[in-house]
Amino acid sequence: MVLAASWVEHTSPILKQKRMSVFTIHHITKYEYDRPVKESVNEIKVFPYPSSDQEILMQELIITDQPDIFVFDDYWGNKTGSFNLLSPHKELVIESKLKVRTASLLEPDFSIPSYTSELPGLIGTDLHLLQLVRTSAPKSINKMREYVSSFYDAGKPIAEIVKDCCAFIFSDFTYIKGITNIETTVDEIVAQKAGVCQDFAHVMLELLRMIGIPSRYVSGYICPNKNGMRGEGATHAWVEAFIPHYGWIGIDPTNNVWAKNNHVKLAVGRDFSDCTPAKGTFKGPAKQSLSVYVSVGYEDGHVFEEITDVRLQKQAGADDAELIIDNFAGQQQQ
């Protein structure tokens, strides 16, 4: 399956006004089973999000047995693919070869300030915004209120609040790989004050929503090219906040920066579960292993690549007939 730039909406005229970069991204997700499985039903979100800030120059998808892929837009506007492998198989490989052009301003333009007092009227009965401002009622609510009080002031513009929240997480939480997984809760992250990009994004979402700022989870890639930013060589996670007079703006608490032209966006949603790059079910009592390979090629010829063996949080028992595959933890936690 090959996709070209023509299906991406609203691209070239705006891209020409911004700083542009071109990245070549190779992403392979490989499942291996210790015995044949069958009737595998899968959903993938590996297509760049339609946006004026990025343009697909080429994308090729190669999947085991080359099944037909039904592509549709999900509830959040993410390009999503669905496919089945009905015959017995001991391996499933999902390979994406992507060339993408991104663009961004040097700094976001918040020349028209907006304040949290404006948000209730703007949110109104907008179902999407209402969902993106609802908190998850964590048990650590008192501790999180302390966090909010350290950076929030109703007199600050929303853009400044978002930036200060990001800086708080970056400075007060420790980046450590391997201590969390996709099932780690916000309460657990707050208790250990450590984690990776997915965890930092989930904490930031909770804090901004407590203030009443609609916020959404973003999955994608980060392409820093040796500039010291964290998250290269895997899928990455950050946050977008809704700011009146501006719209959605991305910000990365793992690196304490606004999302710019080195962030490639794949999907958005309320949290990680809406943005999983690959998930599905299969029939069979097999044990599975998962490895993820990501390489990023830059215009200067530099290539960064990494392969990760992922420890799955759930495995089939001898009598299990079906297993839910949810592998994004290993891809995001970098």
Buried (B, 14 or more C-beta within 10 A) or exposed (E): BEBEBEEBEEBEEEBEEBEBBBBBBBBBBBBBBEEEBEBBBBBBBBBBBBBBBBBBBEBEBEBBBEBEBEBEEBEBBBBBBBBBBEEBBBEBBBBBBBBBBBBBEEEBEBEEBBBBEBBEEEBEEEEBBEBBBEBBEBEBBEEBEEBBEEBBEEEBBBBBBBBBBBBBBBEEBEBBEEBBBBEBBBBBBBEBEBBBBBBBBBBBBBBBBBBBBBBBBBBBBBBBBEEEBBBBBBBBBBBBBBBBBBEBBBBBBBBBBBBBBBBBBBBBBBBBEBBBBBBBBBBBBBBBBBBBBBBBBBEEEEEBEEEBEBEBEEEBEEEEEEBEBBBBBBBBBB
